[in-house]
Amino acid sequence: MPTALILGATGYLGLPLAKSLLRSGNYTVYGLARTPAKAKTLVQNEVVPVIGDVNDPSSFTHLISSVPIDVVIDATSAYESATGLLSAITAASKSRMATLAKEGSSVPKLGFIYISGSWVHGNHTEPVSDTVPPGTSLAKAKPATAVGWRPAHEQSILAARDVLDVAIVRPSQMYGGTSWVWNTYFGPLLAAGKSGSTETIQVPADSTARPSIVHVDDVVSGVHGATDRIHGLLGSWPVFDLVGETVLLNDIMDGAKRSLGVKAALEYAGTQGNPFLEAIGLTTNNQSTRAAIVLGWQAKRQSFVQYIDTYVKAWAASQEEPK
Ligand SMILES: NC(=O)c1ccc[n+]([C@@H]2O[C@H](COP(=O)([O-])OP(=O)(O)OC[C@H]3O[C@@H](n4cnc5c(N)ncnc54)[C@H](OP(=O)(O)O)[C@@H]3O)[C@@H](O)[C@H]2O)c1
């Protein structure tokens, strides 16, 4: 049975991914946790916890040969450590291959899946394909400022294919359950709904924004599909955008307003040069057809606005303090 090590296993995406791999019966799953309390959460979910930090890859890279690990999935938000992490993973795979070579044997390359994101495609109305490397002269738009570093990192991962079997998966903005990415937009609505305030609410976005979104469960199935195929079944360009749909932010906000019982008017105030607001408020036209062709992936949830009451209420419930 292959063994996966998930970095970011305690996160919004990482934990349901761990559960999906376990549920298939095809994987043993190890997960990185930064604290004993988070390690306990992993144990409760049948994940083998490893206490460590991506800032210190030696806290887990020894497992690559000792367990041994077949695939490492980077689902962390430790962006500042991405380069060091890739070097450490590459070195561990190289060392394992060299050791086995001395024993007169070969070994499958270590799999490495990197969770990037669709913001690398930037602001665009024309369709964008994941065969176009973002940040290059082929790209139609510049990456969002907040992820300006990410295209170069994706290229470093693709360049490591002599020692790693890699995949880059780019979810669009995720929704479902506790999704933190909607806090900025829904937070003021929740407060206004509770207080009954009728003061106009400033939405820090352009009124024309049309983000690409995808349900977290669909992202889990996409990453799971890439994990199943990591050893040689992903073709010559193992990069996949995962998009459920693109939706006008206006429609999302109107639905969320109704759901939270907000009487106040909304005013779109623009992103005012804030890189995070720019990223969450992009206008996009991303596609996932390669994920459909290569991974057999299709988003099962494609009706965010129709079912927005369910999603907003799930998000709002996650904002309540535990009793
Ligand atoms: N959420 C979205 O809508 C979205 C959309 C597209 C792409 N993505 C990408 O998907 C990835 C995961 O996002 P997410 O929403 O699941 O984020 P998240 O809920 O914030 O989870 C981040 C995970 O990374 C861990 N982590 C952070 N710094 C670490 C470090 N130094 N060492 C070890 N672990 C560390 C966190 O551990 P703790 O539990 O200890 O904090 C947590 O498990 C990110 O790369 C993000 O850019 C997310």
The ligand as an SDF file (V2000), in Angstrom:
LIG
                    3D

 48 52  0  0  0  0  0  0  0  0999 V2000
   -8.5520   28.0750    0.4840 N   0  0  0  0  0  0  0  0  0  0  0  0
   -8.6280   28.3940   -0.8060 C   0  0  0  0  0  0  0  0  0  0  0  0
   -9.6510   28.8960   -1.2750 O   0  0  0  0  0  0  0  0  0  0  0  0
   -7.4750   28.0700   -1.7210 C   0  0  0  0  0  0  0  0  0  0  0  0
   -7.6590   28.2800   -3.1000 C   0  0  0  0  0  0  0  0  0  0  0  0
   -6.6150   27.9860   -3.9760 C   0  0  0  0  0  0  0  0  0  0  0  0
   -5.4180   27.5080   -3.4940 C   0  0  0  0  0  0  0  0  0  0  0  0
   -5.2770   27.3190   -2.1510 N   0  0  0  0  0  0  0  0  0  0  0  0
   -3.9930   26.8000   -1.6850 C   0  0  0  0  0  0  0  0  0  0  0  0
   -4.1990   25.5710   -1.0180 O   0  0  0  0  0  0  0  0  0  0  0  0
   -3.2160   25.4240    0.0140 C   0  0  0  0  0  0  0  0  0  0  0  0
   -3.9250   25.0750    1.3030 C   0  0  0  0  0  0  0  0  0  0  0  0
   -4.8700   26.0920    1.5890 O   0  0  0  0  0  0  0  0  0  0  0  0
   -5.9100   25.9520    2.8050 P   0  0  0  0  0  0  0  0  0  0  0  0
   -7.0570   26.8220    2.4640 O   0  0  0  0  0  0  0  0  0  0  0  0
   -6.1410   24.5340    3.1370 O   0  0  0  0  0  0  0  0  0  0  0  0
   -5.0810   26.6740    3.9630 O   0  0  0  0  0  0  0  0  0  0  0  0
   -5.2500   26.5490    5.5520 P   0  0  0  0  0  0  0  0  0  0  0  0
   -6.5850   26.0670    5.9400 O   0  0  0  0  0  0  0  0  0  0  0  0
   -4.7820   27.8520    6.0920 O   0  0  0  0  0  0  0  0  0  0  0  0
   -4.2030   25.3970    5.9400 O   0  0  0  0  0  0  0  0  0  0  0  0
   -2.8310   25.6320    5.8640 C   0  0  0  0  0  0  0  0  0  0  0  0
   -2.1090   24.4250    6.4210 C   0  0  0  0  0  0  0  0  0  0  0  0
   -0.7030   24.6880    6.3450 O   0  0  0  0  0  0  0  0  0  0  0  0
   -0.1330   24.4510    7.6380 C   0  0  0  0  0  0  0  0  0  0  0  0
    1.0600   25.2570    7.7990 N   0  0  0  0  0  0  0  0  0  0  0  0
    1.1880   26.5930    7.6700 C   0  0  0  0  0  0  0  0  0  0  0  0
    2.4810   26.9680    7.8890 N   0  0  0  0  0  0  0  0  0  0  0  0
    3.1630   25.8190    8.1920 C   0  0  0  0  0  0  0  0  0  0  0  0
    4.5070   25.5240    8.5220 C   0  0  0  0  0  0  0  0  0  0  0  0
    5.4210   26.4960    8.6030 N   0  0  0  0  0  0  0  0  0  0  0  0
    4.8430   24.2300    8.7580 N   0  0  0  0  0  0  0  0  0  0  0  0
    3.9090   23.2470    8.6960 C   0  0  0  0  0  0  0  0  0  0  0  0
    2.6190   23.4600    8.3760 N   0  0  0  0  0  0  0  0  0  0  0  0
    2.2510   24.7280    8.1230 C   0  0  0  0  0  0  0  0  0  0  0  0
   -1.2520   24.8160    8.6160 C   0  0  0  0  0  0  0  0  0  0  0  0
   -0.9760   24.2580    9.8780 O   0  0  0  0  0  0  0  0  0  0  0  0
   -1.7520   24.7720   11.1940 P   0  0  0  0  0  0  0  0  0  0  0  0
   -3.0330   23.9670   11.2310 O   0  0  0  0  0  0  0  0  0  0  0  0
   -0.8260   24.4370   12.2990 O   0  0  0  0  0  0  0  0  0  0  0  0
   -2.0070   26.2360   11.0460 O   0  0  0  0  0  0  0  0  0  0  0  0
   -2.4280   24.1490    7.9130 C   0  0  0  0  0  0  0  0  0  0  0  0
   -2.4130   22.7590    8.1180 O   0  0  0  0  0  0  0  0  0  0  0  0
   -2.4340   26.7430    0.0460 C   0  0  0  0  0  0  0  0  0  0  0  0
   -1.2580   26.6040   -0.7000 O   0  0  0  0  0  0  0  0  0  0  0  0
   -3.3560   27.7120   -0.6630 C   0  0  0  0  0  0  0  0  0  0  0  0
   -2.6390   28.7610   -1.3190 O   0  0  0  0  0  0  0  0  0  0  0  0
   -6.2650   27.5860   -1.2540 C   0  0  0  0  0  0  0  0  0  0  0  0
  1  2  1  0
  2  3  2  0
  2  4  1  0
  4  5  1  0
  4 48  2  0
  5  6  2  0
  6  7  1  0
  7  8  2  0
  8  9  1  0
  8 48  1  0
  9 10  1  0
  9 46  1  0
 10 11  1  0
 11 12  1  0
 11 44  1  0
 12 13  1  0
 13 14  1  0
 14 15  2  0
 14 16  1  0
 14 17  1  0
 17 18  1  0
 18 19  2  0
 18 20  1  0
 18 21  1  0
 21 22  1  0
 22 23  1  0
 23 24  1  0
 23 42  1  0
 24 25  1  0
 25 26  1  0
 25 36  1  0
 26 27  1  0
 26 35  1  0
 27 28  2  0
 28 29  1  0
 29 30  1  0
 29 35  2  0
 30 31  1  0
 30 32  2  0
 32 33  1  0
 33 34  2  0
 34 35  1  0
 36 37  1  0
 36 42  1  0
 37 38  1  0
 38 39  2  0
 38 40  1  0
 38 41  1  0
 42 43  1  0
 44 45  1  0
 44 46  1  0
 46 47  1  0
M  CHG  2   8   1  16  -1
M  END
$$$$
